[in-house]
């Protein structure tokens, strides 16, 4: 959830103004705000089947390869529980790279959560020379587009019981693999003068959220950690109220914030 909060803070726009969002990996299910149109890309048909048949995800959202809805009318239970949101969800069975290469849409926000069953983030989704990142660079809104990537820790920090040591309550160290992913996304997507990238840690689940945001004005062309952090903090309470969040995003922003070089 930290990813969603940070992304929307950076937009400086109300939730009703967002044009389109893209989720890669169906694990992301929250953050469907008022007015948001969401494309969800999932490569595994079993995940799609389980989510719509057993986990309450709306069946109306499932799309055909030609871009039509599989089901022409929503179920009554979808109308009751999703209250119109299901009409703005489009669930595509596709490889993420193929989808972003084929689409012509411009996205305000893109969420990437693409680890496979062996906890591997496919190289083609983070290699700086990959068609995926370069296509994503063109499909992201040039003025305020933002990308959030869910990252799993790769630094071997867990104790014998599988928990993170208390000394890491405020920060989650990044190993070489995660650091390379962060730099690749920043270098390709952030731009030379108007973009920044940062991570926020969730050590208790050994995850970090990478945020790459365009349109963030820099002081003298150089991003300053304190300036970025203070700007995020100043917007957190406003965002809590606007999104009616059940928790404060401030605790996530203040914990383990790292500006990506």
N, C-alpha and C positions, 0 to 999 in steps of 0.2 A: 504493500500500500504506500510505502514511502515514495516509490517511483511516481505514482500518480500525483501525489501532493507536490513534489518538486517540479514536475513538468508543468502543471497548471499555474503554479506560482510564477514561473518564468514567462508565461504567455502575456500576462497583464491584460487578460480579456475575461469577461464573465463566461460562465459555463455555457450559457445559451448561445454564445457567439462562435463556438468551435464548429468548424466545418466538417472535418472528417478525421477519424482516428483509425489506426491499424494495429491489431494485436497479432503477433507471430507466436503461436503456441496458445492452446486454449486454456492453459492454467490461469491466465489473467481473466477474472470474471467481474471484478468490482470496478467502480469508476465510470459507469455508464450514466453520464450526467444528462440533464435536460438539454435537448437540442443536438446532442452529439450523434453523428452517424458513424457506426463502427464496422469495419471489416475485420473479421477474425480468420486467420489462416492456420489451418491444422493439417499436418501431413498424414496423420494416422486415422483411418476411418473408424477404428475401434474406439478411439477417444471421442470422436464425434457421436458415435452410436451410444456410448455409455453416458455422455453428458446430456443428451437429449432424451434418452429413454429411462435413465435411472437417477440423474442428478438435477433434474428440473430446468435444464437449459432449454429455451423455447425451440420447438421443432420448426416453427415458421422461419427461423434464421438460416436453416440449411439451404445452400445454393447448389445448383447444377453446374457442370463445367462450362455451360454456355451463359451462365449468369442469371438464370431464372430461379425462382423459388421452387423447391421440391414440393412444398405444401402450399396450396393457394390460399388457405384460410387458417387462422390461428386456432389452437385449441382453447376451450373455455378456461382451462386452468392457467394457460399463458396470459390470457387477457386479465385474469384476476390478479395474478402474482406479479406480472411484469408491467401492467398498467400503461401500455402503449410503447414502452421501450423496445419490445420485441420487434416492432415494425421498423426500427432503425438499426437492427443487428443483421449482419450478413456473414454467415459462417461458410467459408470456402474450404473444401478439401483440396489442398495444393501444397507443393513445395514452396517454401518462402521465397527462394531465389527466383523461381519461375514466375510467381505471382507478381513480384515487384518489377521484374523485367517486362511483363506483359501489360501492366496497368498504366493508364495515362492520368490517374488521379493525383492531385496534390494533397498531401497530408499535413495537418497541423501537428499531430502527435503520432509517434510510432512506438509501440511497446514490443520488445523482443525478449521472449522467454523460450529458448529453443534447445534446452538440454535434452539429450535422448535418454533411453532407458539405462545406459551405462554411464550417465552423468557426464557426457561429453558435449561440449558446445561445438558444433560442426565448424571446421576451419573456413569453409566457404562463406560463412555468415559473419566472419570477422577479419579475414585476410584483407589487408589494405589494397591489394591488387585485384580483389574479387569482383566479378560482375555485380554481385549483390550490393556491396557498399557503394559502388559508383552509381548504380541505378537508384539506390535509396537517396543518395545525395541530390539527384535530380527530382525526386518525387517529394522531397521535404520542402515545406514552405520556406522560401528564401529569407523572409523577414523575421519570422517568429517560430519556425519549425523546431521541434524538439524530439529527441529519441531517448527512450529509457531502456536499459538493458539489465536484466536480472543476471547477476554473476554469483557463482558458488566459490567459496574460499578454496584456494589451492596452496595454502602455506603450511599445512600440517600442524594446526594449532590446538587441536582437540586433546583433552585429557583422556585418561584411561576409561572413564565412564562415558565418553562421548560428548562431554560438555566443554564449553569454552572457559578458560581460566578467568577468574575475576579481574585480573589485571587488564583484560581485553574488553571490559565492559564499555569503554568509550570508543574503541577503534578496532577495526578488523584489518590486519596486515594483508597486503596483496603479494602473492607470489609472482614469479616471472610470467606465467601464462596469463593471469588476469591483467597484469600490467600491460602486456602486449595488446590485449583486447581493448583496453581503455585508450591506449595511444592510437590504435588503428581507427577507432570510431571518431576520436577527436580530430585527428589529422585529416580524415576524409570529409567529415560532416560539419565540423565547427566553422570552417572558413578561416581566412587569414586575419580578419579584422573585427568581426562582430560576433564570434561564437566562443563559448566556454564549455568546459567539461569538468564534472566533479562526481565524486562518489559519496554515498552515505551508507554507513554500515548498520547491519542488524546482526551483531555477533551471536546472539542467542540461537539463531538459526543458521549461522555461518554463511550468510548471504550479504551481498552488497548491491546497491542500485547505482548503476552508472547513468548519469544524465548528461546529454549533449544538447546544448541550447543555443540557437541562433538569435541574433538581435539583442544580445546583452552588451550594452555600451561599456566599453573599457575606459579606464582612466589613462590617458596618454598612450592608448593602444596596448597597454599591458594589464592583464587581469590581476586584480589584487584580492588575495584570499579574504581578508577582513571585510573588504567592500562587498564582495559577493555574498559572504555569510550574513552580514548585517542586512543586506537587501532581502535575502530569503527570510530571515527572522522577522523583519518588519512586515512582510506580507503573510506570515503564517496565520495570525489571528484573523485577518481578513478572509483568508481562504477557509479556515475552520467554520466561520459563520456562513460564508457563501455556499459551501458544499454541505453544511449541516453534518459535519463529520462526528462520529461517535467517540473520537479521541482527538487530542491535539497533535498536529504534525510538528509542532515546535520541538518536541522531545527527540524526534528523528533527525531533524536538521542540525540540532546542537550536538548530536552524538556521532562521532566518527566522521566528520566532514573532511574530505580531502579534495583539494583542487588538483586536477590532472595537468601535469606539465605539458 
